[in-house]
Amino acid sequence: ELPNLKELDSLFKNETFKYLGETSFHSMGLLPSEERFNPYWEMAEKYNIPIGFHADAGPFKRNIEEYPNLKIYLMHYPGRYFDECLEVMKKYKQIYCEISAVSMFAPKERWEPRVKKLYDEGLGDRLMYGSDYVGTIRKNIEIIYNLDWLSDEQKRDVYYNNAAKFLNLSASEIEEHHKMV
């Protein structure tokens, strides 16, 4: 069952709820392009709410020209829909990705070349750190840290800077976060 639009609007309006995910409509055999989702995409765009689409569980192609400010991050890039993820990221600059689950559970020989291809295609500035599972934060940090072909600056971008850009954080918010660490 889809969330009640009035309740969701209230949560977004008072900033109780700050993102929409993990979307799992694909597990119900639904595609994000179905008309029933349009009010959710409109609301997310209105409140500048990011949406997390599972990128490893099914096709997610969507004509998002109707929602040019809709912020989407592809969860668990680069799963079996790797080519499709790359294609949609090339087309839409507001789409980012994270590699938490795939890098945790798939063989490194499978996912690492795909992450490298993301950089080779000029899309590395849209890769974000993701923890996904409770108790895996350290492991996910180490996965990024151990990618020897990434520079220290690129690793900092993945850990924080790319997400700060995606979320449109202000300079004061970024400064406050830096003080916390």
C-alpha positions, -999 to +999 in steps of 0.1 A: +000+000+000+013+035-009+017+061+019-012+085+024-004+117+004-018+141+030+002+125+058+033+125+037+028+161+027+025+171+064+057+152+073+076+168+044+062+202+052+073+202+088+106+185+079+100+155+100+106+133+070+136+142+048+138+116+021+117+090+003+133+055+003+140+027+002+114+026-025+106-010-032+077-008-056+097-031-079+091-059-055+054-055-061+058-056-099+054-019-103+075+006-122+082+042-111+068+054-144+033+044-134+008+072-131+000+064-095+035+076-085+032+110-101+018+127-070+047+114-049+073+126-074+056+160-075+057+162-038+093+151-035+103+178-061+082+204-043+100+198-010+134+190-025+132+155-011+156+129-024+142+095-035+162+063-032+155+038-060+168+003-058+192-001-087+198-038-082+164-052-082+147-042-115+144-018-143+137+018-133+137+037-165+116+067-163+112+099-183+120+124-156+119+154-178+085+161-162+104+165-129+136+183-137+145+190-101+137+155-087+167+142-069+172+105-072+199+083-058+204+047-071+207+024-042+232-005-045+249+005-077+263-014-096+241-044-095+227-064-124+212-033-139+246-016-141+243-005-178+209+009-173+222+029-142+250+043-162+228+052-190+203+071-168+231+088-149+246+101-181+213+115-192+202+131-159+226+152-138+204+150-107+209+112-103+235+100-079+243+065-066+258+045-037+275+011-036+268-002+000+250-035-005+266-046-037+301-040-025+293-058+008+279-090-008+291-093-044+326-103-053+350-074-056+360-086-090+324-080-102+316-046-087+349-028-086+354-026-124+319-012-126+327+015-100+359+023-119+338+026-151+316+052-133+348+073-129+360+066-164+326+079-177+331+111-157+304+103-132+325+097-101+314+130-086+280+114-081+290+084-061+281+087-024+290+067+006+261+045+018+259+023+049+225+006+043+227-020+070+230-015+107+264-027+119+281-023+085+293+013+087+329+004+093+330-022+066+315+003+040+340+029+050+368+004+045+355-006+011+359+030-002+391+035+017+407+004+001+400+015-035+436+023-042+429+039-076+409+066-059+428+097-047+423+109-011+403+138-025+380+115-044+375+094-013+366+126+007+341+134-021+325+099-018+324+100+020+309+135+022+313+162-005+292+145-032+263+140-008+266+176+004+263+187-032+234+163-038+215+175-007+223+212-015+238+217+020+246+253+028+281+265+037+270+268+073+256+233+074+289+219+059+309+239+084+288+226+113+293+190+101+331+195+098+331+208+134+313+176+145+341+154+132 
